[in-house]
């Protein structure tokens, strides 16, 4: 799925992203809007695959576009 030239996150960057995700998940739960299992799995995939933040954003935008098409 990575294109030539896509940068992978370093292990330290992945760990920092993981910590931010866990903090964000806790805040979402406090707000009464916890992530579901599919959302958690997606973010864990980003970490496992070491996707750059730009690659994650591209993936999320593509999913949103596809969902919008299906809603029409």
N, C-alpha and C positions, 0 to 999 in steps of 0.2 A: 504494500500500500504506500510505502514511502517513495517519493519521487527522487531522482538523482539530485543531490545537493541538499536534501532535507537534513537538518541537524537533529541528532538525538540528544536528549538531555543527559547530563552526567549523573552518576549515582547520587551525588550530593544535591543536585537540582531536583531529582526525582523525590528524594527524601523531604526536601523543603516543600515541594508541591503536595506530597502526601500529608504532611503536617497541616498545611493550609486547608486541604480538603477535609480532614478530620475536624478541624476547628469550625469550618463552614457548616459541616453536617450537624455539629452540636448546636450551632446557632439556628439553623433551619428547624431543628427539632424543638428548640425552645419556642420558636415562633409558630409551632403547630403545623409546619410544612416539611416533614421529614422526606428525605430522598427515598425512592422505592428501590427494590432490589435491582431492577434493570439500570437505573441511574448509577447506583453504586458500582455495579459491574462495569459500566462504561468508563467511569473515572479510574477504576482499578486497571482496566485495559490500557488507558492512556499511560499510567505509571509503569505497568509491566512492559509495554512496548517502547517506553521512554520517548514518547512523542513530544515534539516541541510545542510550546504554547500556540504558535501559529498553526501548526498542523491540527491541534485540538479544535481551535476556532473554526478552521475550514470544515472539519468533520461535523461540528455542531450546526454550522450554517447550512450545510448540505442536508442534514437531517431535518432541519426546520423548513427548508424549501420543499422537501419531499412531503412532509406532513401537511404543509399548506396546500400543495397540489391535490392531495387526497381529500382535503376538507371541502374542496370546491365542487 
